[in-house]
Amino acid sequence: MTVLAINWSSVILQVGQLLLSLSILVILHEFGHYITARWFKCRVEKFYLFFDPWFSLFKKKHGDTEYGIGWLPLGGYVKISGMIDESLDKETMQQAPQPWEFRSKPAWQRLIIMIGGVVMNILVAFVIYSFILMIWGDKKIPTASMKYGVHVVDSTLLKMGIRNGDRILAIDGEPVADFEKLRRKLILGQQVQLQRGEQTLTINMDKDLIGQLVENRNRSTRGFLEVRRPAIAFYVPDTSAAYKAGLRRDDQIVGIDSVPVMFYDQLQEGLLARSGKTISLKVMRGAQTLRLPVSVNAEGKIGFLPYGYSYQQMDSLGWLKLDVKRYGVLEAFPAGVQKAGNELSDYIDQFKKILDPDTGAYKAVGGFKSMGSIFSGAGWDWESFWRITAFLSIVLAFMNLLPIPALDGGHVMFTLYEMITRKKPSDKFLEYAQMAGMTLLLGLMLYANANDWLGWGR
């Protein structure tokens, strides 16, 4: 039986970042509903971060509104008088409409109130991306600058024909000059054009590539495609066999026994072929050449990490070129709008894959564990935190616009129906629709989180 050690400090850091990010986004989303409701003189009874069934962690009433923090971190809400929402306040709905109630307002005002949260999330993404571009800049790794090509981490891509050292030129006939964009486009594409030595090849990708990647996912795998790099030790724990044999940080491994090694993927293959044996590791340390006897465990590992170098460090080592473009105040905001639009477009393309069962993308649907894992567990990185928060804001806006009762999109759908047909759905119909939507959302949430922990559908 294999026992997986849990790095609790890393987990706590990721959970903390996730909670802070979602709290910011939920508060601003609900503020979008709150401010538009106030604008049209609707009474807002509650404004809550997180849900508060049975009790709340904090609450304070100011004017007509109770502000509070619930104990169930699944979102948040504003309770607007006279609106059929997750509170399902049937008693109020049976009484005659009052001037301050949501249901007494004209349809166009109700529509603006319902899209207020989505609009706020879009604006938040624009603003965050704009400040990121001003402070840290737009960072890109030109694929042509990757000195050694790509490192194929996942065997799924190897099976389809992509090899270590390949230079990917285009996906579906469209050149991809940015490595980060390349990784996104790769899982959505059908054909990959690449250069291997002097050859130019076309590789056809399986339609269920995403599903295969999910099924083949390993906890030790950082991704499915990385920048190819020399076999240099980044982190060598003092408890590892490699450390005890004399390997240290920044040592470059250039051979196993009598076999030359240049890249980390070659080192991996060589170690795996010698599982359970003691090898002679040839190492370059500055001008020194060392021979270290190291024991390889049954999994083909000697206990060091090659990953951890930032792109800036890899740039200084000559493995790639990191292009950074910083924007001034006036140009940052239109650039932020464009970046948010590009991120939304990419997300919609991924969402379409989820809706097609043949792609197997539904297997990649994850819950809070998956969301937390995208944050850094090695340290609090504000640049990364805000980039992820901006992206989550776009995701929140898109998901809330889906025409599902209980989401903003469901309310928008019924309001547009009313505006077009001049017929308002009955309160009873809206009540049943709200219950159906809440049941569907609860089921999706349970599936996503079960998929995280149990691998359902894999």
N, C-alpha and C positions, 0 to 999 in steps of 0.2 A: 504494500500500500504506500502511495506517495503522499507525503504530507506537505502542503504548500504553506510556507511561512508568509505571514501577512505583515507588511510594513505599516504599522498603525499610524505612525507620524505622517506618512505619505497619504494614507486614506483620509485622515482627519483634515489634512491640507486641501485635498481635492473636494471633500464634502463642504468645507468652509467656503471655498471659492464658488462651488455650485450654488450653495444657499445664498451667498451674497449676490451673485449674478442674477439668479431668479427673483430674489427679493426686489432688486432694483427694477427689473423688467415688469414684474407683476404690479408693483406700486405705480409705475408710470403708465402701464396699460389701463389700470383701473382709474387712474387720475384722468385719462382721456374720456372715460365714460362720465366721471364725476363732474368735470368742468363743463362739459356740454350739457349735462342734465341741469346743472345750476344756471347755465346760460339761458336755458328755456324755462327756468323757474319751476323745475321739478324738485320735489323734496327727496333728499338722499338720506335714508334712514341709517345705513351702515356703510363704512368704508374699512375693509379688513384685508390685511396681509395674512395669508393662509386661512384655512377654514376653522370654524369654531363650533363644531357640534358638541353640545352639552356644556362646554365651558371655554373660556378664552384665557390666554396668558396675560393679556393686558387689554384694558378698554377704558375709554374716557369719552364722555359726551360733551360736545361743544355745539350749541345751537340745536338744530334738529338732527344732527348726525352723531352717531356713535362711532368713534375711531378705535380700532383695536388690532391685536395680533392673535391669531388663532394658534392652535397647537398642531394642526394637521397640515404639513407643508406641501400641499398639492395645488397651490395657486393662490387665489385671492378673489375678492368680489366687492362690488358695491351693490347695495340693496336700494333700488329706486322705487319709491311708492307707486303702486298701481302697475307694476310690471311683473309678468309671469316669468320667474327665473328659477334658479336652483333652490330658492327658499320654499317654492310652491305654497305661497300664502293664500289658501283658498278662501279664508274668512273675509279678507279684505276685498278680494275680487268679486264677492257676492254682493257687496254694497255698491251704491251709486257712485260713479266716477266723480272725483273731486278735482278742482282746477289745478292743484299742485301735483296731480298724479300723471304718470307716464302715459297711461291709456287715454287720457283726455286731450293729449297733444296731437296736432295734425301729423299725418304720416311722414312728411318730409323732416319734421323735427325729430321724430322717433328714429328715423333712419340715420340722421347725423349723430344722435346719441349712441346708437349701436355701433357705428363705425369709428367712434371717437377713440376707442382703445387701439384698434388696428392702426389708425393714422398716427397715433402717438408712438407706437412701436416702430413704425417706418421712419418717423422723424428722429427718434432716438438712434436708430441705426445710422442715418445720415450724419448726425452730429458726432457720434462716436468715431465713425470712419474718418470724418473730416479732421478731427483732432489727432487721430492716429497718424494720418498722412502728414500733419504739421509737425508732430513731436518725433515720431520714429521713422516716418517715411514709408513709401511703397517699396517693398523688398521683393526682388525677383531673382531667380537663378536661371540665367539663360541656358537652355539645354545644350547649346553648342559649346558652352564653356566648361561642361563637365568633362574633365580631362580623361577619365577612365570609363566613361559611359555609365550604365546603370548596374545596380546590384539587385538581382531578382531574389527577394526574400522569401516569397511564397512559391511553393512547388507547383501551384496551379498554373502560374504563368510559364514556368519551365515546361510543363506538359503541353502548353499551347504553342510553344516554339520560341519564346523570348529567352535570350541567353544573357549571362553576365557579360558586361562589356559592350552590349549593343547600344547604339545611339538611336533613340526613337525620333523620327523626323516629323511624322504627321499621323493623325488619327482620323479615319474616314476621309482622307484626302485633304484635311485641313491642317496646315503646319501649326505645331504647338511649341512656342519658343520659351515658355515659362515652365519650369519643372513642377511647381505646385499645381498649376493648371493641368499639366500633363497627367498627373496621377488621378485627378478628378475625371478628366475626359477618357482616360484609359478604361475605367470600369463601365463607362457608358457607351463606348465605341464598338464597332463591328469589325473594322479592319485597322491594322497598325502597319505603317510603313517605317522600316528601320534600316540602319546601315550596320553591317557586320563585316569589319575589315574593309575590303574593296567591294563587297556585294551590297546591293540594295534589295531588300526582301519585303514581301507583303505577308502578314500573318493574319489569318481569320480567327477572331475571338469567338468563343462559345457564347451563346445567348444567355446561359445561366452562369456567367462568370461571377457575378456578385454572390450568388448562392454557393458556388464552389469555394470562393474565398472565405465566406463565413464558416462553412463546414470545416475548412482546413485551418481556421484561425487558431493560433497558439498563444498562450499568455505571455510567452517570452518574445513573441514577434512584435517588432515596433511598427511594422506596416507590411505592405506587399511589394513595394518597390522603393529603393533608396539610391542615394548617390554611391557609386562604387568607390571604395577607398582602400588604401594600403592597410596591411595587417598591423596596426599600431595599437598598443594597449592604452586605453583611456583611464580605466579604473581597475585596480588589482587589489581586491580585499586581502587583508593580512592573514585571513584564515584559509585562503585558497591554496591549492596545490601549486599554481603558477607562482604565487608570492614566495612560498616556501622553497621553490626551486631557484628563486632569484629574479623573477620577472618583475619589472617596475613600470610605473606610468611613463608613457612616451617611448618605451622600447618598441622597436620595429622588428617584427618577426619575418625573417627572410628565408627560412627553411625548416623542414621537418625531416629529421634523419638526413638522407642524402638528396631529398627532393626540394628544389627551389620553390619558394612561396613569395608572392608579391602582394596579393590582395586577400582581404579577410574571407571572401567566399572560398578562395582556394584553401585557406587555412581550415575553414569549417569542414570541407570535404576531406582533407588529409587527416584531421583529428577523428572524424567519424569512422574513417576506414581503419583507424588504430584504437578503437574503443577498448578500454580495459588493459591497455599496454603502457609501458614506459617508453617515452620517445626522447630523442635528442633535439631540442629546440634551438635553432640557430637565430641569434638575436643581434641586432645592431643597436648599440647605445652610444650615440655620438660617433667618435672615430673607432670605438671598440667593437670587436666581433666576439660574441660569447656563445658558448655551448651550454645549455641548461637541460639536465635530465628531469623530465616532468611526467607525472602519472596522469593518464587520460582516463576519465571515469567511464562508466558504462554508457553514458549518453553522448560520449564524444566531446566532452568539455574539460577544460583545465582551470576554469574559474576566474576569467577576467572579462571585462566589458570593453568592446571596441567602440561603442556608441557613447555620445555625450558631447562630442565636439560641436560647437555652434557653427552656423554657416559662416559667421565672421572668421572663426578660427580656421575653418576649411579653406576659406578664401586666402588667408595668410599663408597656409601650407601649400597653396597652389593647386588644390584639388578641383576648384571651381571658381567662378567669378560671381560675387554677390553684388547686384546692382541695387543701389538705394537712391530713390528720388524723393526728396522732401519738398513739400508744397508750402507756399506762402498763404496768408489768411484768405486772400481773395480767390485764389485758385483751388484751395483745399476743399471748399464746400461743394462746388460743382463736381470735383473729382470724387468726393465722398458720396454724392448722389449716384454717380456712375458706378462706383465700386459696389454700393448696396444693390443696385440694379443687376449687376453681373452675378453677385452672390445669390440673389433671388432666382435669377434665370437658371443657374446651376442646380439650385435646390429643387426647383420645379422639375428639371430633367431627371433628377434622382427619384423624386416622388412618383413620377410616371412609371419608373422601373418597378417600384413597390406594387403598383396597381396591376402589373402584368405578372401573373403567377409563373409563367415560363422562365422568367429571369431569376427566380429564387430570391429576389431582393427582400421579400417579406421576412426572410430569415434574419436579416440584418436589423430589423426593427428592435430597438432597445429602449429601456426605461431609464431610471435614475442612475443606475450603475454605469450605463454607457455614457450618459451625459456627464457624469462626474469624471470618467476616465479621460475625457478630452482636455481636462485641465491638468496643469503640471503638478506632479507629486514631488518634484525635486526641490522646489522652492517657489516663492510667490513672485511670479513674473507679471508685472503690470501690463506690459505690452501684449503678452499672450492673453491675459485675463480680459482686456478690453476688446481684443479681436474676437474672442469667443463670445463675449457678451453681445457685441454688435451682430454677430451671425445668429445667435439665439433669438435676438429681437426680431430679425427677419423671419426666422422659423415660426416664432409665436404669432406674428402678424399673418403669415400665410395660413397656418393651421386654424387660426380663429376665423378666417374667412371661408373655411369649408362649409358648404350648405348642410350642416348637421344641426338639428335642434339641440339646444343647450349651449351651442357655440354662438358667437356673434353672427357668423355667417348664416345660421339657421334663422335668427331673428331678422336679419337683412332680407333673406329670401321671402319670408312671410310678409314683410313690410312692402317689398317690391311688388309682390302678388296683389296686395291690397291697393297699391297706387295704380297698378295697371288695370285691374278688374273693377275697381271701386267697391270691392266687397271685402270686408274685414273678416278674417277667420274667427270663429267663435272662441270664447275663453276656454271652453271645455276642450276644443280641438288643440288649442295651444298648450293646455295643461298636459294632455296626453302626449303631445309631440315632445314637450320638455322632458317628461318622464322617459320616453323612448330614447331620446338623445342622451340623457344622463346614463341610462343603462348601457347604451352602445359605447359611450366614452369610458365607462367603468370597465367594460369588457376589454376594450382596446388597451387600457392602462394595465390591466392584470396580465394580458398577453405579452405586452412589451416587457414588463418587469420579470415575468416568468421566463421569457426568452433570454433575458440577461443572465439569470441564475441557473436555469435548468436546460437551456438550449432547445426549447420546444421548436419544432419545425426543422431541426438540423439533422 
